[in-house]
Amino acid sequence: MLYEYKLSTDRQGFSNITKCLYQAFGKSSVKDGLCVVFCPHTTAGITINENADPDVVRDMLLGLDKAYPDRAEFRHAEGNSSAHLKATAVGSSANVIIAQGKLMLGMWQGVYFCEFDGPRNRTFYVKIIGS
């Protein structure tokens, strides 16, 4: 089963999309398998990280900005090379194991859509695969 979701993003930030995974999983009858979330954009990504303390997201964005700053020597005409670098570092997908009828996310884990070049209207996909 494949599910498509849309969201509007800010200039840069993380949107907690964990509920979307649970929603897609709830529509399935899969007891064991895999939940895949995929971002089809080159300046956005998907990650799994802590969802209890909002400072974690702030710190991740700060760290990515420090690791991948805008640079005058970048040649990409759109001027968003740092967004491409951040998206590459974060990755475009994440997998969550489904076992015994449950998504196996940890107590403090959430799934995030990571925007690095907004504001934009974005799409992501959730695929539930049963064994």
KEDRENBA-134669 format. One record per residue: x, y, z of N, C-alpha, C in turn; residue in three letters. Coordinates in nm, 4 decimals. Atoms other than C-alpha are relative to their C-alpha. Example, Ala and Ser with C-alpha at 12.3 -4.5 7.8 and 13.67 -1.06 7.14 Angstrom:
<recs>
+----------+----------+----------+----------+----------+----------+----------+----------+----------+-----+
:      n.u :      n.v :      n.w :     ca.u :     ca.v :     ca.w :      c.u :      c.v :      c.w :  aa :
+----------+----------+----------+----------+----------+----------+----------+----------+----------+-----+
:   0.0890 :  -0.1190 :   0.0000 :   1.2300 :  -0.4500 :   0.7800 :   0.0900 :   0.1200 :   0.0000 : ala :
:  -0.0820 :  -0.1190 :  -0.0060 :   1.3670 :  -0.1060 :   0.7140 :  -0.0770 :   0.1090 :   0.0730 : ser :
+----------+----------+----------+----------+----------+----------+----------+----------+----------+-----+
</recs>
This chain:
<recs>
+----------+----------+----------+----------+----------+----------+----------+----------+----------+-----+
:      n.u :      n.v :      n.w :     ca.u :     ca.v :     ca.w :      c.u :      c.v :      c.w :  aa :
+----------+----------+----------+----------+----------+----------+----------+----------+----------+-----+
:   0.0826 :  -0.1174 :   0.0000 :   0.0000 :   0.0000 :   0.0000 :   0.0877 :   0.1246 :   0.0000 : met :
:  -0.0755 :  -0.1244 :   0.0124 :   0.1322 :   0.3398 :  -0.1010 :  -0.0923 :   0.1163 :   0.0318 : leu :
:   0.0761 :  -0.1176 :  -0.0400 :   0.0113 :   0.6621 :   0.0561 :   0.0807 :   0.1249 :  -0.0318 : tyr :
:  -0.0631 :  -0.1276 :   0.0335 :   0.0868 :   1.0165 :  -0.0624 :  -0.0497 :   0.1065 :   0.0964 : glu :
:   0.0330 :  -0.1081 :  -0.0922 :   0.0965 :   1.3108 :   0.1764 :   0.0589 :   0.1306 :  -0.0531 : tyr :
:  -0.0435 :  -0.1338 :   0.0404 :   0.1309 :   1.6843 :   0.1117 :   0.0195 :   0.0848 :   0.1250 : lys :
:  -0.0161 :  -0.0968 :  -0.1073 :   0.2624 :   1.9571 :   0.3367 :   0.0608 :   0.1276 :  -0.0553 : leu :
:  -0.0604 :  -0.1297 :   0.0308 :   0.3556 :   2.3234 :   0.3194 :   0.1055 :   0.0259 :   0.1060 : ser :
:  -0.1127 :  -0.0153 :  -0.0915 :   0.6894 :   2.4111 :   0.4712 :   0.0411 :   0.1460 :   0.0137 : thr :
:  -0.0637 :  -0.1300 :  -0.0204 :   0.8686 :   2.7121 :   0.6114 :   0.1312 :   0.0017 :  -0.0777 : asp :
:  -0.1279 :  -0.0132 :   0.0689 :   1.2028 :   2.8341 :   0.4800 :   0.0917 :  -0.1169 :   0.0304 : arg :
:  -0.0807 :   0.1141 :  -0.0419 :   1.3862 :   2.5697 :   0.6790 :  -0.0599 :  -0.0519 :   0.1298 : gln :
:   0.0524 :   0.0548 :  -0.1245 :   1.2702 :   2.3315 :   0.9488 :  -0.0352 :  -0.1462 :  -0.0138 : gly :
:   0.0391 :   0.1405 :  -0.0054 :   1.1592 :   1.9867 :   1.0528 :  -0.1483 :  -0.0076 :   0.0344 : phe :
:   0.1416 :   0.0240 :  -0.0270 :   0.7941 :   1.8785 :   1.0360 :  -0.0152 :  -0.1432 :   0.0494 : ser :
:   0.0210 :   0.1340 :  -0.0546 :   0.6984 :   1.5851 :   1.2566 :  -0.1124 :  -0.0676 :  -0.0787 : asn :
:   0.0968 :   0.0716 :   0.0842 :   0.5220 :   1.3392 :   1.0224 :  -0.0300 :  -0.1393 :   0.0555 : ile :
:   0.0188 :   0.1313 :  -0.0610 :   0.5092 :   1.0443 :   1.2638 :  -0.1460 :  -0.0444 :  -0.0084 : thr :
:   0.1429 :   0.0340 :   0.0061 :   0.1263 :   1.0578 :   1.2726 :  -0.0389 :  -0.0556 :  -0.1366 : lys :
:   0.0312 :   0.0482 :   0.1349 :   0.1185 :   1.0042 :   0.8963 :   0.0395 :  -0.1473 :  -0.0158 : cys :
:  -0.0422 :   0.1396 :   0.0059 :   0.3131 :   0.6791 :   0.9335 :  -0.0986 :  -0.0886 :   0.0743 : leu :
:   0.0976 :   0.0774 :  -0.0771 :   0.0767 :   0.5576 :   1.2039 :  -0.1342 :  -0.0072 :  -0.0729 : tyr :
:   0.1242 :  -0.0022 :   0.0764 :  -0.2197 :   0.6605 :   0.9874 :   0.0047 :  -0.1017 :  -0.1145 : gln :
:  -0.0146 :   0.0949 :   0.1108 :  -0.0918 :   0.4650 :   0.6859 :   0.0048 :  -0.1431 :   0.0527 : ala :
:  -0.0100 :   0.1331 :  -0.0603 :  -0.0013 :   0.1670 :   0.9039 :  -0.1367 :  -0.0473 :   0.0497 : phe :
:   0.1325 :   0.0351 :  -0.0511 :  -0.3475 :   0.1752 :   1.0646 :  -0.0969 :  -0.0429 :  -0.1082 : gly :
:   0.0863 :   0.0390 :   0.1122 :  -0.5108 :   0.1399 :   0.7218 :   0.0369 :  -0.1365 :  -0.0561 : lys :
:  -0.0458 :   0.1290 :   0.0518 :  -0.3139 :  -0.1759 :   0.6549 :  -0.0347 :  -0.1107 :   0.0993 : ser :
:   0.0184 :   0.1148 :  -0.0899 :  -0.3517 :  -0.5231 :   0.7998 :   0.1338 :  -0.0697 :   0.0229 : ser :
:  -0.1335 :   0.0582 :  -0.0099 :   0.0238 :  -0.5801 :   0.8044 :   0.0378 :  -0.0194 :   0.1473 : val :
:  -0.0454 :   0.0330 :  -0.1360 :   0.1531 :  -0.7516 :   1.1201 :   0.1523 :  -0.0035 :   0.0090 : lys :
:  -0.1461 :   0.0042 :   0.0074 :   0.5166 :  -0.7966 :   1.0136 :   0.0421 :   0.0522 :  -0.1357 : asp :
:  -0.0446 :  -0.0552 :   0.1269 :   0.6996 :  -0.5991 :   0.7497 :   0.0825 :   0.1248 :   0.0198 : gly :
:  -0.0805 :  -0.1209 :   0.0025 :   0.8367 :  -0.2580 :   0.6793 :  -0.0865 :   0.1190 :  -0.0385 : leu :
:   0.0611 :  -0.1275 :   0.0357 :   0.7152 :   0.1008 :   0.6700 :   0.1123 :   0.0871 :  -0.0553 : cys :
:  -0.1006 :  -0.0824 :   0.0667 :   0.9141 :   0.3114 :   0.4238 :  -0.0600 :   0.1381 :  -0.0227 : val :
:   0.0414 :  -0.1370 :   0.0293 :   0.8858 :   0.6895 :   0.4085 :   0.1056 :   0.0605 :  -0.0921 : val :
:  -0.0900 :  -0.0478 :   0.1053 :   1.0349 :   0.8625 :   0.1027 :  -0.0354 :   0.1424 :  -0.0403 : phe :
:   0.0116 :  -0.1389 :   0.0440 :   1.0906 :   1.2245 :   0.0000 :   0.0547 :   0.0118 :  -0.1419 : cys :
:  -0.0468 :  -0.0088 :   0.1384 :   1.1092 :   1.2859 :  -0.3787 :   0.0580 :   0.1369 :  -0.0384 : pro :
:  -0.0533 :  -0.1344 :   0.0253 :   1.2810 :   1.6259 :  -0.3465 :   0.1505 :   0.0024 :   0.0257 : his :
:  -0.1463 :  -0.0048 :  -0.0122 :   1.6488 :   1.7203 :  -0.3786 :   0.0498 :   0.1013 :   0.1024 : thr :
:  -0.0402 :  -0.0958 :  -0.1031 :   1.6489 :   1.9953 :  -0.1157 :  -0.0804 :  -0.0207 :   0.1287 : thr :
:   0.0718 :   0.0384 :  -0.1219 :   1.4514 :   1.8150 :   0.1549 :   0.0351 :  -0.1452 :   0.0291 : ala :
:  -0.0348 :   0.1369 :  -0.0367 :   1.4900 :   1.4879 :   0.3400 :  -0.0918 :  -0.0558 :   0.1066 : gly :
:   0.0746 :   0.0710 :  -0.1036 :   1.3571 :   1.2413 :   0.5953 :   0.0999 :  -0.0486 :   0.1043 : ile :
:  -0.0850 :   0.0545 :  -0.1054 :   1.5077 :   1.1542 :   0.9326 :  -0.0848 :  -0.0496 :   0.1160 : thr :
:   0.0591 :   0.0461 :  -0.1254 :   1.4224 :   0.9710 :   1.2525 :   0.0896 :   0.0534 :   0.1115 : ile :
:  -0.0772 :  -0.0521 :  -0.1118 :   1.5266 :   1.1449 :   1.5715 :  -0.0922 :   0.0272 :   0.1168 : asn :
:   0.0771 :  -0.0239 :  -0.1218 :   1.4109 :   1.2556 :   1.9145 :  -0.1167 :   0.0937 :  -0.0258 : glu :
:   0.1176 :  -0.0854 :   0.0152 :   1.0615 :   1.4016 :   1.9334 :  -0.0507 :   0.0540 :   0.1340 : asn :
:   0.0440 :  -0.0452 :  -0.1316 :   1.0434 :   1.4836 :   2.3052 :   0.0429 :   0.1435 :   0.0294 : ala :
:  -0.0550 :  -0.1318 :  -0.0296 :   1.2623 :   1.7946 :   2.3283 :   0.0165 :   0.0785 :  -0.1293 : asp :
:  -0.0102 :  -0.0782 :   0.1238 :   1.2131 :   2.0601 :   2.0549 :   0.1377 :   0.0612 :  -0.0225 : pro :
:  -0.1349 :  -0.0530 :   0.0167 :   1.5666 :   2.1835 :   2.1210 :   0.0870 :  -0.0921 :  -0.0850 : asp :
:  -0.0767 :   0.0925 :   0.0839 :   1.6963 :   1.8705 :   1.9450 :  -0.0116 :   0.0422 :  -0.1466 : val :
:   0.0204 :  -0.0448 :   0.1386 :   1.5434 :   1.9875 :   1.6153 :   0.0749 :   0.1303 :  -0.0233 : val :
:  -0.0719 :  -0.1273 :   0.0125 :   1.6813 :   2.3383 :   1.6714 :   0.1492 :  -0.0248 :  -0.0121 : arg :
:  -0.1435 :   0.0294 :   0.0012 :   2.0262 :   2.1971 :   1.7439 :   0.0416 :  -0.0710 :  -0.1288 : asp :
:  -0.0327 :   0.0681 :   0.1258 :   2.0153 :   1.9694 :   1.4385 :   0.0083 :   0.1000 :  -0.1145 : met :
:  -0.0037 :  -0.1029 :   0.1046 :   1.9317 :   2.2645 :   1.2134 :   0.1236 :   0.0876 :   0.0137 : leu :
:  -0.1201 :  -0.0811 :  -0.0240 :   2.2079 :   2.4708 :   1.3726 :   0.1249 :  -0.0755 :  -0.0438 : leu :
:  -0.1150 :   0.0814 :   0.0392 :   2.4573 :   2.1868 :   1.3257 :   0.0120 :  -0.0151 :  -0.1503 : gly :
:  -0.0030 :   0.0123 :   0.1459 :   2.3588 :   2.1371 :   0.9618 :   0.0396 :   0.1324 :  -0.0656 : leu :
:  -0.0391 :  -0.1318 :   0.0532 :   2.3887 :   2.5127 :   0.8978 :   0.1502 :   0.0234 :   0.0153 : asp :
:  -0.1445 :  -0.0164 :  -0.0230 :   2.7392 :   2.5103 :   1.0485 :   0.0808 :  -0.0930 :  -0.0910 : lys :
:  -0.0720 :   0.0973 :   0.0828 :   2.8429 :   2.1966 :   0.8571 :  -0.0105 :   0.0313 :  -0.1494 : ala :
:   0.0258 :  -0.0256 :   0.1425 :   2.6930 :   2.3103 :   0.5244 :  -0.0473 :   0.1441 :  -0.0197 : tyr :
:   0.0401 :  -0.1399 :   0.0188 :   2.6933 :   2.6926 :   0.5078 :  -0.0066 :   0.0366 :  -0.1478 : pro :
:  -0.0042 :  -0.0557 :   0.1358 :   2.6182 :   2.8926 :   0.1958 :   0.1411 :   0.0519 :  -0.0248 : asp :
:  -0.1365 :  -0.0435 :   0.0338 :   2.9452 :   2.9678 :   0.0172 :  -0.0022 :   0.0769 :  -0.1315 : arg :
:  -0.0065 :  -0.0836 :   0.1205 :   3.0257 :   3.2332 :  -0.2402 :   0.0524 :  -0.0795 :  -0.1197 : ala :
:  -0.0596 :   0.0740 :   0.1115 :   3.2220 :   2.9784 :  -0.4470 :  -0.0922 :  -0.1075 :  -0.0595 : glu :
:   0.0948 :   0.0941 :   0.0604 :   2.9177 :   2.7533 :  -0.5073 :  -0.0442 :   0.0530 :  -0.1358 : phe :
:   0.0345 :  -0.0404 :   0.1363 :   2.8252 :   2.7585 :  -0.8762 :  -0.1458 :  -0.0241 :  -0.0379 : arg :
:   0.1384 :   0.0332 :   0.0345 :   2.4694 :   2.6217 :  -0.8733 :  -0.0811 :   0.1286 :  -0.0144 : his :
:   0.0656 :  -0.1258 :   0.0354 :   2.2617 :   2.8957 :  -1.0378 :  -0.1164 :   0.0365 :   0.0923 : ala :
:   0.1153 :  -0.0299 :  -0.0858 :   1.9628 :   2.8637 :  -0.8032 :   0.0409 :   0.0522 :   0.1372 : glu :
:  -0.0474 :  -0.0524 :  -0.1273 :   2.1781 :   2.9546 :  -0.5033 :  -0.0407 :  -0.0814 :   0.1215 : gly :
:   0.0430 :   0.0828 :  -0.1130 :   2.0628 :   2.6633 :  -0.2894 :   0.0866 :  -0.1254 :   0.0166 : asn :
:  -0.0909 :   0.1152 :  -0.0116 :   2.3673 :   2.4352 :  -0.2933 :   0.0069 :  -0.0535 :   0.1421 : ser :
:  -0.0051 :   0.0490 :  -0.1385 :   2.3749 :   2.4210 :   0.0860 :  -0.1230 :  -0.0855 :   0.0316 : ser :
:   0.1208 :   0.0818 :  -0.0199 :   2.0171 :   2.2874 :   0.0802 :   0.0178 :  -0.1383 :  -0.0618 : ala :
:  -0.0271 :   0.1297 :   0.0627 :   2.1259 :   2.0139 :  -0.1609 :   0.0956 :  -0.0834 :   0.0853 : his :
:  -0.0958 :   0.0711 :  -0.0854 :   2.4187 :   1.9240 :   0.0649 :  -0.0667 :  -0.0538 :   0.1260 : leu :
:   0.0705 :   0.0440 :  -0.1212 :   2.1975 :   1.9079 :   0.3758 :  -0.0927 :  -0.1169 :  -0.0312 : lys :
:   0.0909 :   0.1083 :   0.0382 :   1.9417 :   1.6914 :   0.1946 :   0.0765 :  -0.1295 :  -0.0262 : ala :
:  -0.0824 :   0.1185 :   0.0254 :   2.2172 :   1.4545 :   0.0813 :   0.0483 :  -0.0600 :   0.1316 : thr :
:  -0.0494 :   0.0489 :  -0.1294 :   2.3567 :   1.4295 :   0.4355 :  -0.1105 :  -0.0679 :   0.0806 : ala :
:   0.1123 :   0.0547 :  -0.0766 :   2.0149 :   1.3638 :   0.5917 :  -0.0558 :  -0.1251 :  -0.0675 : val :
:   0.0551 :   0.1139 :   0.0731 :   1.8921 :   1.1274 :   0.3197 :  -0.1446 :   0.0218 :  -0.0388 : gly :
:   0.1341 :  -0.0190 :   0.0555 :   1.5685 :   1.0921 :   0.1288 :  -0.1030 :  -0.0994 :   0.0504 : ser :
:   0.0973 :   0.0979 :  -0.0483 :   1.4085 :   0.8014 :   0.3138 :   0.0399 :  -0.0536 :   0.1366 : ser :
:  -0.0235 :   0.0697 :  -0.1271 :   1.3749 :   0.6119 :   0.6396 :  -0.0898 :  -0.1232 :   0.0020 : ala :
:   0.0755 :   0.1240 :  -0.0140 :   1.2542 :   0.2644 :   0.7272 :  -0.0318 :  -0.0238 :   0.1466 : asn :
:   0.0389 :   0.0401 :  -0.1349 :   1.0629 :   0.1506 :   1.0342 :  -0.0509 :  -0.1431 :  -0.0088 : val :
:   0.0414 :   0.1399 :  -0.0034 :   1.0261 :  -0.2177 :   1.1105 :  -0.1410 :  -0.0096 :   0.0583 : ile :
:   0.1310 :   0.0358 :  -0.0548 :   0.6751 :  -0.3520 :   1.1657 :   0.0138 :  -0.1418 :   0.0542 : ile :
:  -0.0098 :   0.1324 :  -0.0605 :   0.6694 :  -0.6442 :   1.4082 :  -0.1152 :  -0.0198 :   0.0982 : ala :
:   0.1103 :   0.0350 :  -0.0902 :   0.3834 :  -0.8154 :   1.5897 :  -0.1080 :   0.1072 :   0.0021 : gln :
:   0.1073 :  -0.0975 :   0.0138 :   0.1399 :  -0.5553 :   1.4596 :   0.0307 :   0.1386 :   0.0528 : gly :
:  -0.0374 :  -0.1320 :  -0.0515 :   0.3374 :  -0.2508 :   1.5794 :   0.1147 :   0.0594 :  -0.0807 : lys :
:  -0.1166 :  -0.0708 :   0.0527 :   0.5657 :   0.0131 :   1.4314 :   0.1039 :   0.0025 :   0.1116 : leu :
:  -0.1031 :   0.0169 :  -0.1022 :   0.8942 :  -0.0384 :   1.6136 :   0.0831 :   0.1267 :   0.0221 : met :
:  -0.0686 :  -0.1243 :  -0.0353 :   0.9796 :   0.3264 :   1.6785 :   0.0296 :  -0.0013 :   0.1496 : leu :
:  -0.0358 :  -0.0109 :  -0.1403 :   1.1593 :   0.3911 :   2.0058 :  -0.0863 :   0.1033 :   0.0711 : gly :
:   0.0841 :  -0.0877 :  -0.0824 :   0.9907 :   0.5770 :   2.2913 :   0.0199 :   0.1473 :  -0.0340 : met :
:  -0.0284 :  -0.1411 :   0.0225 :   1.1611 :   0.9067 :   2.2068 :   0.0121 :   0.0352 :  -0.1478 : trp :
:  -0.0217 :  -0.0234 :   0.1428 :   1.1692 :   0.8697 :   1.8278 :  -0.1230 :   0.0565 :  -0.0704 : gln :
:   0.0999 :  -0.0514 :   0.0915 :   0.9731 :   1.0658 :   1.5723 :   0.0597 :   0.0029 :  -0.1392 : gly :
:  -0.0435 :  -0.0055 :   0.1396 :   0.9905 :   1.0801 :   1.1937 :  -0.0265 :   0.1421 :  -0.0495 : val :
:   0.0068 :  -0.1402 :   0.0414 :   1.0588 :   1.4204 :   1.0402 :   0.0217 :   0.0174 :  -0.1497 : tyr :
:  -0.0261 :  -0.0522 :   0.1329 :   1.0268 :   1.5797 :   0.6988 :   0.0888 :   0.1216 :   0.0213 : phe :
:  -0.1001 :  -0.1039 :  -0.0208 :   1.3309 :   1.8081 :   0.6769 :   0.0040 :   0.0938 :  -0.1204 : cys :
:  -0.0002 :  -0.1012 :   0.1066 :   1.2960 :   2.1251 :   0.4709 :   0.1257 :   0.0848 :   0.0110 : glu :
:  -0.1216 :  -0.0805 :   0.0027 :   1.6141 :   2.3027 :   0.3663 :  -0.0052 :   0.1132 :  -0.1024 : phe :
:   0.0049 :  -0.0977 :   0.1095 :   1.4910 :   2.5271 :   0.0814 :  -0.1416 :   0.0526 :  -0.0216 : asp :
:   0.1378 :  -0.0444 :   0.0141 :   1.1401 :   2.6510 :   0.1519 :  -0.0103 :   0.1512 :  -0.0068 : gly :
:   0.1222 :   0.0786 :  -0.0166 :   0.8868 :   2.7738 :   0.1746 :  -0.0399 :  -0.0691 :  -0.1298 : pro :
:   0.0395 :   0.0809 :   0.1163 :   0.7511 :   2.5056 :  -0.0544 :  -0.1248 :  -0.0809 :   0.0351 : arg :
:   0.1022 :   0.1030 :  -0.0121 :   0.4574 :   2.2764 :  -0.1126 :   0.0700 :  -0.1305 :  -0.0343 : asn :
:  -0.0778 :   0.1231 :   0.0130 :   0.6037 :   1.9300 :  -0.0674 :  -0.0897 :  -0.1230 :   0.0042 : arg :
:   0.0653 :   0.1304 :  -0.0001 :   0.5053 :   1.5676 :  -0.1102 :   0.0946 :  -0.1008 :   0.0625 : thr :
:  -0.0781 :   0.1157 :  -0.0414 :   0.6228 :   1.2538 :   0.0642 :  -0.0904 :  -0.1222 :  -0.0053 : phe :
:   0.0721 :   0.1261 :   0.0156 :   0.5223 :   0.8901 :   0.0389 :   0.0289 :  -0.0926 :   0.1160 : tyr :
:  -0.0137 :   0.1051 :  -0.1003 :   0.4636 :   0.6152 :   0.2909 :  -0.0449 :  -0.1292 :  -0.0646 : val :
:   0.0283 :   0.1317 :   0.0578 :   0.4767 :   0.2540 :   0.1733 :   0.0024 :  -0.1024 :   0.1126 : lys :
:   0.0091 :   0.1081 :  -0.0978 :   0.3614 :  -0.0325 :   0.3956 :   0.0173 :  -0.1312 :  -0.0752 : ile :
:  -0.0334 :   0.1261 :   0.0668 :   0.5128 :  -0.3661 :   0.2955 :  -0.0120 :  -0.1126 :   0.1015 : ile :
:   0.0181 :   0.1127 :  -0.0897 :   0.4000 :  -0.6888 :   0.4560 :   0.0744 :  -0.1233 :  -0.0495 : gly :
:  -0.0679 :   0.1233 :   0.0388 :   0.5831 :  -1.0176 :   0.4645 :  -0.0945 :  -0.1182 :   0.0045 : ser :
+----------+----------+----------+----------+----------+----------+----------+----------+----------+-----+
</recs>
